[in-house]
Amino acid sequence: MCDPGRANPKILMTAYFFPPMGGAGSLRPLKLAKYLPDCGWDPVVLTVKNPDWYYAKDPDLLKELPADVLVCRTRMIRSAWIYRLLNPSRAQKADKWIRRFLLHPDEQVGWILSAYAAALRIVRKRRVKAIYSSSAPMSCHLIAYLIKKKTGLPWIADFRDEWYENPDFDFPTIFHRRMHFKLEKMIVDSADQVITAAPGFCRLLAKHPGCAGKCGTIYMGYDPEDFPSSVRESSPSSGEGKPFTIAFSGLFYAAFRPAGILAAVSSLIDEGRIPAQNIRLLFVGANSPDETGFADRHNICRFTGFVPHRRAVSHLMASDALLLLLSRERGDYVVPSKTFEYIASGRPILAAVPAGSEVASIVRKAGTGLVVDFEDADGLRDGILELYDRWLAGTDVPAPAPGCLSFFNQKEQTRLFAEILNNITAGRETSRRKGLSS
């Protein structure tokens, strides 16, 4: 409990992705900063002032922050400037070489020095009691590592994604591969607590002995203020002129494109099971038609492009079913942030994911979706047809399991985060007092 007569301790949150940048990477630190004051901690956010180009802008997210949350922004040496300095002729091959061989651990390495200097000023001026860093980019952890080494403050390192095992990382040489392994080990060994967005990431980090006993999961969760119960409980209804709409929110990548879903829907249309005018697939996010991996012969796909978070949520609430999509490559251990917003929406979920995956288990526990292995073509057809028939019949969707709604609530996840903060700072204070008394 927080003592109202005593000022809350402060935590320095180092996060490259933060509003006005949008996307899931910004939502993680934003929602923590939003609810931490209710849990007895006042956040001071350190983020970038002039980020590299990024596809997502969502300045309205800043309105969610409490008025007294301090956000400090520092300039970085942008990767484009590094390219111009090292490659004044702007030869494309040279730019690619610089990116692959020099910009490590990531293209945001140019933010480290200015962020570190600003962080030390904040720590001294604001009497910060703990540090938090959020990756990606991994440079955020290096900034926090330097602060930790200089100040000795307790530090929570948050891995929203994999690092060393990330299949999207390109290690051009064995030297680079070893360097990233050693950097990851250094972060895990030095942090007082490691948290991840999915339990599978803890298993990946367990290869480092220093991870033992200090890695846990804080899920991305959903913000109940984005899903008022009155809106969640009002389901779309079938009707003439309104097609059955399956929505997918976020980005899909080369490893998991919706080709299987599109093939399943197309075959149902070809067989006359579903009229083409009665079904739509809505892709909410910065995807384009040529990235689906499948020709849209029946003109059933719609693409919104990137939209602000609130508008993305409204698309979910207006849809009749929601699509989760993960391949075997990462799907066994990744838990997309959209999972929890899908559950909170109260709409039926079609989870085309590895059958034994963590996300499949979550969807089953929520009780609002169908889990079909993404490689099971017949299962995908049956799942789509079942959801379509329910829609035609106007069948009510079961409410999400109350335990899931309460546990994955962002307020609850922030409370668990605050418990970790309390534990690591209490342990540090106890050690300090023992040192003073000896």
C-alpha positions as CSV (number, residue, x, y, z in Angstrom):
1,M,0.0,0.0,0.0
2,C,1.1,3.5,-0.7
3,D,1.4,6.0,2.1
4,P,-0.5,9.2,0.9
5,G,1.7,11.3,3.2
6,R,4.9,10.2,1.7
7,A,6.3,10.8,-1.9
8,N,6.4,7.8,-4.1
9,P,9.9,6.5,-5.0
10,K,10.9,7.1,-8.6
11,I,11.8,4.7,-11.4
12,L,13.7,5.7,-14.5
13,M,12.1,4.0,-17.5
14,T,14.4,3.8,-20.5
15,A,12.4,3.1,-23.7
16,Y,13.2,4.0,-27.2
17,F,9.7,3.2,-28.4
18,F,7.3,5.6,-26.7
19,P,4.5,7.8,-27.9
20,P,4.2,9.7,-30.2
21,M,5.6,6.5,-31.8
22,G,2.8,3.9,-32.0
23,G,2.7,0.1,-32.1
24,A,3.0,-2.6,-29.5
25,G,6.6,-1.6,-28.6
26,S,5.3,1.8,-27.3
27,L,2.3,0.4,-25.5
28,R,4.4,-1.7,-23.1
29,P,6.2,1.2,-21.4
30,L,3.2,3.5,-21.8
31,K,0.8,1.3,-19.9
32,L,3.3,0.6,-17.2
33,A,3.9,4.4,-16.8
34,K,0.2,5.0,-16.8
35,Y,-0.6,2.6,-13.9
36,L,2.6,2.6,-11.8
37,P,1.6,5.7,-9.8
38,D,-1.4,3.8,-8.6
39,C,1.0,1.1,-7.3
40,G,3.3,3.5,-5.4
41,W,5.9,4.3,-8.0
42,D,6.4,7.5,-10.0
43,P,7.9,6.9,-13.4
44,V,10.4,9.2,-15.2
45,V,10.5,8.2,-18.8
46,L,13.7,8.6,-20.9
47,T,13.1,8.3,-24.6
48,V,14.4,9.5,-27.9
49,K,13.6,13.0,-29.3
50,N,14.5,12.4,-33.0
51,P,14.0,8.7,-33.7
52,D,14.9,7.0,-37.0
53,W,12.0,6.8,-39.4
54,Y,9.3,4.6,-38.1
55,Y,6.0,3.7,-39.8
56,A,3.7,4.2,-36.7
57,K,2.8,7.6,-35.2
58,D,0.1,7.8,-32.5
59,P,0.4,11.0,-30.5
60,D,-3.0,10.6,-28.9
61,L,-1.5,7.8,-26.7
62,L,0.3,10.6,-24.7
63,K,-3.1,11.7,-23.4
64,E,-3.3,8.5,-21.4
65,L,-0.3,9.5,-19.2
66,P,-1.0,11.1,-15.8
67,A,-0.3,14.8,-16.0
68,D,2.6,14.6,-13.5
69,V,4.6,11.8,-15.3
70,L,7.8,13.3,-16.5
71,V,9.0,12.4,-20.0
72,C,12.6,13.4,-21.0
73,R,13.6,13.2,-24.6
74,T,17.2,13.3,-25.8
75,R,18.6,13.5,-29.3
76,M,20.4,10.5,-31.0
77,I,22.9,10.2,-33.8
78,R,20.5,8.8,-36.4
79,S,21.5,5.9,-38.5
80,A,20.9,8.0,-41.6
81,W,23.6,10.4,-40.4
82,I,26.0,7.6,-39.9
83,Y,25.4,6.4,-43.4
84,R,26.0,9.9,-44.8
85,L,29.2,10.2,-42.8
86,L,30.7,6.9,-43.7
87,N,29.2,6.7,-47.2
88,P,29.0,10.2,-48.6
89,S,28.4,8.9,-52.1
90,R,25.3,7.0,-50.8
91,A,26.2,3.9,-52.6
92,Q,23.4,1.4,-51.8
93,K,25.8,-1.5,-51.3
94,A,27.9,0.5,-48.9
95,D,24.8,1.4,-46.8
96,K,23.9,-2.3,-46.6
97,W,27.4,-3.2,-45.5
98,I,27.4,-0.5,-42.8
99,R,24.1,-1.8,-41.5
100,R,25.1,-5.4,-41.4
101,F,28.7,-5.0,-40.1
102,L,28.9,-1.8,-38.1
103,L,25.5,-0.9,-36.5
104,H,25.4,-3.3,-33.6
105,P,23.6,-4.3,-31.5
106,D,21.1,-2.3,-33.6
107,E,20.6,0.8,-35.6
108,Q,19.8,2.8,-32.4
109,V,23.3,2.5,-31.1
110,G,23.7,6.3,-31.8
111,W,21.3,7.0,-28.9
112,I,23.5,5.4,-26.2
113,L,25.8,8.2,-25.2
114,S,23.3,11.0,-25.1
115,A,20.7,8.9,-23.3
116,Y,23.3,7.8,-20.7
117,A,24.4,11.4,-20.0
118,A,20.7,12.4,-19.6
119,A,20.0,9.4,-17.4
120,L,22.7,10.3,-15.0
121,R,21.4,13.8,-14.6
122,I,17.9,12.5,-14.0
123,V,19.1,10.0,-11.4
124,R,20.9,12.7,-9.4
125,K,18.2,15.4,-9.8
126,R,15.1,13.2,-9.3
127,R,16.5,10.8,-6.7
128,V,15.7,7.7,-8.7
129,K,15.5,4.4,-6.8
130,A,15.3,1.9,-9.7
131,I,15.9,1.5,-13.4
132,Y,13.8,-0.2,-16.1
133,S,14.8,-0.8,-19.7
134,S,12.7,-2.2,-22.5
135,S,13.9,-3.9,-25.6
136,A,13.9,-3.9,-28.6
137,P,16.0,-2.0,-29.5
138,M,18.7,-3.7,-27.5
139,S,20.6,-0.5,-27.1
140,C,18.1,0.4,-24.4
141,H,19.6,-2.4,-22.2
142,L,23.1,-1.1,-22.9
143,I,22.1,2.3,-21.6
144,A,20.6,0.8,-18.5
145,Y,23.7,-1.4,-18.0
146,L,25.9,1.7,-18.0
147,I,23.6,3.5,-15.5
148,K,23.6,0.4,-13.3
149,K,27.4,0.2,-13.4
150,K,27.8,3.9,-12.5
151,T,25.0,4.2,-9.8
152,G,24.5,0.7,-8.5
153,L,20.7,1.2,-8.7
154,P,18.5,-2.0,-8.9
155,W,17.6,-2.7,-12.5
156,I,14.8,-4.5,-14.3
157,A,15.6,-5.6,-17.9
158,D,12.5,-6.2,-20.0
159,F,12.6,-8.4,-23.1
160,R,9.6,-7.9,-25.2
161,D,11.2,-10.1,-27.9
162,E,14.0,-12.6,-28.3
163,W,17.5,-11.3,-28.8
164,Y,20.1,-13.9,-29.7
165,E,17.6,-16.4,-31.0
166,N,15.5,-13.8,-32.9
167,P,15.2,-15.3,-36.5
168,D,15.0,-11.7,-37.9
169,F,18.5,-10.9,-36.6
170,D,21.2,-11.2,-39.3
171,F,24.6,-12.0,-37.8
172,P,27.0,-11.5,-40.7
173,T,30.0,-13.3,-39.1
174,I,30.8,-15.6,-36.2
175,F,32.3,-12.6,-34.5
176,H,29.0,-10.8,-34.6
177,R,27.1,-13.8,-33.4
178,R,29.5,-14.2,-30.4
179,M,29.3,-10.5,-29.6
180,H,25.5,-10.6,-29.4
181,F,25.6,-13.7,-27.3
182,K,28.1,-12.0,-24.9
183,L,26.1,-8.8,-24.8
184,E,22.9,-10.7,-24.0
185,K,24.7,-12.6,-21.2
186,M,26.1,-9.3,-19.8
187,I,22.6,-7.8,-19.6
188,V,21.1,-10.9,-18.0
189,D,23.9,-11.3,-15.5
190,S,24.0,-7.6,-14.5
191,A,20.2,-7.0,-14.2
192,D,18.7,-7.5,-10.7
193,Q,15.5,-8.9,-12.4
194,V,14.7,-9.9,-15.9
195,I,11.1,-9.9,-17.1
196,T,9.8,-11.1,-20.5
197,A,6.6,-10.7,-22.4
198,A,6.2,-14.5,-22.7
199,P,7.4,-17.4,-20.6
200,G,9.2,-18.9,-23.7
201,F,11.6,-15.9,-23.6
202,C,12.7,-16.9,-20.1
203,R,13.4,-20.4,-21.4
204,L,15.6,-18.9,-24.1
205,L,17.5,-16.7,-21.6
206,A,18.0,-19.6,-19.2
207,K,21.1,-20.6,-21.3
208,H,22.9,-18.0,-19.2
209,P,23.6,-19.2,-15.7
210,G,23.1,-15.7,-14.3
211,C,19.4,-15.9,-15.3
212,A,18.6,-18.5,-12.7
213,G,16.1,-17.4,-10.2
214,K,15.5,-13.9,-11.5
215,C,13.5,-14.2,-14.7
216,G,9.7,-13.9,-14.8
217,T,6.9,-13.0,-17.1
218,I,4.9,-9.8,-17.1
219,Y,2.3,-10.1,-19.9
220,M,1.5,-7.3,-22.3
221,G,-2.1,-7.5,-21.1
222,Y,-5.0,-5.3,-22.2
223,D,-6.0,-1.9,-20.8
224,P,-9.6,-2.1,-19.5
225,E,-10.0,1.6,-20.3
226,D,-9.7,0.6,-24.0
227,F,-12.5,-1.9,-23.6
228,P,-15.4,-0.6,-21.6
229,S,-17.7,-3.4,-20.5
230,S,-20.7,-1.8,-22.2
231,V,-18.9,-1.9,-25.5
232,R,-17.4,-5.4,-25.0
233,E,-20.8,-6.9,-24.3
234,S,-22.5,-5.5,-27.4
235,S,-21.8,-8.0,-30.2
236,P,-22.1,-7.2,-33.9
237,S,-25.1,-8.9,-35.4
238,S,-25.6,-10.5,-38.8
239,G,-27.8,-8.7,-41.3
240,E,-28.4,-8.1,-44.9
241,G,-25.7,-6.1,-46.6
242,K,-23.2,-6.7,-43.7
243,P,-20.6,-9.4,-44.5
244,F,-19.1,-11.7,-41.9
245,T,-15.8,-9.9,-41.0
246,I,-12.7,-11.6,-39.7
247,A,-10.2,-9.0,-38.5
248,F,-6.4,-9.4,-38.0
249,S,-4.6,-6.6,-36.1
250,G,-0.9,-5.9,-36.4
251,L,1.8,-7.0,-38.8
252,F,2.4,-10.3,-40.4
253,Y,5.8,-11.3,-41.5
254,A,7.4,-13.6,-44.0
255,A,7.3,-16.5,-41.6
256,F,3.5,-16.3,-40.9
257,R,1.5,-14.8,-43.7
258,P,-2.3,-15.4,-44.0
259,A,-2.0,-17.5,-47.2
260,G,-3.5,-20.5,-45.4
261,I,-6.5,-18.6,-44.2
262,L,-7.1,-17.0,-47.6
263,A,-6.8,-20.4,-49.3
264,A,-9.4,-21.9,-46.8
265,V,-11.9,-19.0,-47.4
266,S,-11.4,-19.2,-51.1
267,S,-12.1,-22.9,-51.2
268,L,-15.3,-22.4,-49.1
269,I,-16.4,-19.8,-51.6
270,D,-15.6,-22.0,-54.6
271,E,-17.6,-24.8,-53.1
272,G,-20.6,-22.5,-52.5
273,R,-20.4,-22.9,-48.7
274,I,-20.0,-19.2,-48.2
275,P,-21.1,-16.5,-50.7
276,A,-18.2,-14.2,-51.6
277,Q,-20.2,-11.1,-50.8
278,N,-20.9,-12.5,-47.3
279,I,-17.3,-12.6,-46.0
280,R,-14.4,-10.2,-45.5
281,L,-10.9,-10.4,-44.1
282,L,-9.9,-7.1,-42.6
283,F,-6.2,-6.5,-42.0
284,V,-5.7,-3.7,-39.5
285,G,-2.2,-2.4,-39.6
286,A,0.7,-1.5,-41.9
287,N,0.3,-4.5,-44.2
288,S,-0.2,-4.5,-48.0
289,P,-2.0,-6.8,-50.4
290,D,1.2,-8.1,-52.0
291,E,2.4,-9.4,-48.5
292,T,-0.3,-11.9,-48.0
293,G,1.3,-14.6,-50.1
294,F,-2.0,-15.4,-51.8
295,A,-4.0,-13.9,-54.7
296,D,-7.3,-12.5,-53.6
297,R,-9.4,-13.9,-56.4
298,H,-12.7,-13.2,-54.7
299,N,-11.9,-9.6,-53.6
300,I,-12.5,-10.4,-49.9
301,C,-9.5,-8.6,-48.4
302,R,-9.5,-5.1,-47.0
303,F,-6.5,-3.2,-45.7
304,T,-6.6,-0.2,-43.4
305,G,-2.9,0.7,-43.3
306,F,-1.5,1.8,-40.0
307,V,-4.2,3.4,-37.7
308,P,-4.0,4.8,-34.2
309,H,-4.5,2.3,-31.3
310,R,-7.9,3.5,-30.4
311,R,-9.1,3.2,-34.0
312,A,-7.6,-0.3,-34.2
313,V,-9.5,-1.3,-31.1
314,S,-12.7,0.0,-32.7
315,H,-12.1,-2.1,-35.8
316,L,-11.8,-5.2,-33.5
317,M,-15.0,-4.4,-31.7
318,A,-16.9,-3.9,-35.0
319,S,-15.7,-7.3,-36.4
320,D,-17.4,-10.7,-36.1
321,A,-14.3,-12.8,-35.4
322,L,-10.6,-12.1,-34.8
323,L,-7.6,-13.9,-36.3
324,L,-4.4,-14.9,-34.5
325,L,-1.6,-16.1,-36.7
326,L,1.7,-17.7,-35.8
327,S,4.0,-20.1,-37.6
328,R,6.1,-23.0,-36.2
329,E,9.2,-20.9,-36.4
330,R,8.4,-18.7,-33.4
331,G,4.8,-19.6,-32.6
332,D,5.6,-22.2,-29.9
333,Y,6.9,-19.5,-27.5
334,V,5.8,-16.1,-28.8
335,V,2.6,-14.5,-27.3
336,P,1.5,-11.5,-29.4
337,S,0.2,-8.5,-27.5
338,K,-3.0,-8.6,-29.6
339,T,-3.9,-11.9,-27.9
340,F,-5.0,-10.1,-24.8
341,E,-6.9,-7.4,-26.6
342,Y,-8.7,-10.0,-28.6
343,I,-9.8,-11.7,-25.4
344,A,-10.9,-8.4,-23.9
345,S,-13.0,-7.6,-27.0
346,G,-15.3,-10.5,-26.3
347,R,-15.3,-11.5,-30.0
348,P,-14.7,-15.1,-31.1
349,I,-11.0,-15.9,-31.9
350,L,-9.7,-18.1,-34.6
351,A,-6.2,-19.0,-33.4
352,A,-4.2,-20.4,-36.4
353,V,-1.2,-21.2,-34.3
354,P,0.9,-24.3,-33.3
355,A,-1.5,-26.5,-31.3
356,G,0.8,-26.9,-28.3
357,S,1.9,-23.3,-28.1
358,E,1.6,-20.9,-25.2
359,V,-0.8,-18.7,-27.0
360,A,-3.0,-21.7,-27.9
361,S,-3.2,-22.5,-24.1
362,I,-4.2,-18.9,-23.3
363,V,-7.0,-18.9,-25.9
364,R,-8.3,-22.2,-24.6
365,K,-8.3,-20.9,-21.1
366,A,-10.2,-17.8,-22.2
367,G,-12.9,-19.9,-23.6
368,T,-13.8,-17.6,-26.5
369,G,-11.9,-19.1,-29.4
370,L,-11.1,-22.0,-31.7
371,V,-7.5,-23.3,-31.9
372,V,-6.5,-24.7,-35.2
373,D,-2.9,-25.7,-36.1
374,F,-1.8,-23.2,-38.8
375,E,-0.7,-26.1,-41.0
376,D,-4.1,-27.9,-40.8
377,A,-5.9,-26.9,-44.0
378,D,-9.0,-28.9,-43.2
379,G,-9.1,-27.6,-39.7
380,L,-8.9,-24.0,-40.9
381,R,-11.8,-24.6,-43.3
382,D,-13.9,-26.2,-40.5
383,G,-13.1,-23.4,-38.0
384,I,-14.0,-20.6,-40.5
385,L,-17.2,-22.4,-41.4
386,E,-18.1,-22.9,-37.7
387,L,-17.7,-19.3,-36.9
388,Y,-19.6,-18.2,-40.0
389,D,-22.5,-20.5,-39.2
390,R,-22.6,-19.1,-35.6
391,W,-22.7,-15.6,-37.1
392,L,-25.6,-16.6,-39.4
393,A,-27.5,-18.1,-36.6
394,G,-26.8,-15.1,-34.3
395,T,-25.4,-17.4,-31.6
396,D,-24.0,-15.6,-28.6
397,V,-20.3,-15.8,-28.0
398,P,-19.4,-17.1,-24.5
399,A,-18.0,-14.4,-22.3
400,P,-14.2,-14.6,-21.6
401,A,-13.3,-16.5,-18.5
402,P,-13.4,-14.0,-15.6
403,G,-10.0,-15.2,-14.4
404,C,-8.4,-14.4,-17.7
405,L,-9.9,-11.0,-17.8
406,S,-8.8,-10.1,-14.3
407,F,-5.3,-11.6,-14.6
408,F,-4.4,-10.1,-18.0
409,N,-5.8,-6.7,-17.1
410,Q,-2.9,-4.2,-17.4
411,K,-3.6,-2.9,-14.0
412,E,-3.0,-6.4,-12.5
413,Q,0.2,-6.9,-14.6
414,T,1.5,-3.5,-13.5
415,R,0.8,-4.4,-9.9
416,L,2.9,-7.6,-10.3
417,F,5.6,-5.4,-11.9
418,A,5.5,-3.1,-8.9
419,E,5.8,-6.1,-6.5
420,I,9.1,-7.0,-8.3
421,L,10.2,-3.4,-7.9
422,N,9.4,-3.4,-4.2
423,N,11.3,-6.7,-3.7
424,I,14.5,-5.7,-5.5
425,T,14.6,-2.2,-3.9
426,A,13.8,-3.6,-0.4
427,G,16.6,-6.1,-0.7
428,R,19.0,-3.4,-1.8
429,E,17.9,-1.1,1.1
430,T,18.3,-4.0,3.6
431,S,21.9,-4.6,2.3
432,R,22.7,-1.0,2.6
433,R,21.5,-0.8,6.2
434,K,23.5,-3.8,7.1
435,G,26.6,-2.2,5.6
436,L,26.0,0.9,7.6
437,S,25.6,-1.0,10.9
438,S,28.6,-3.2,10.4
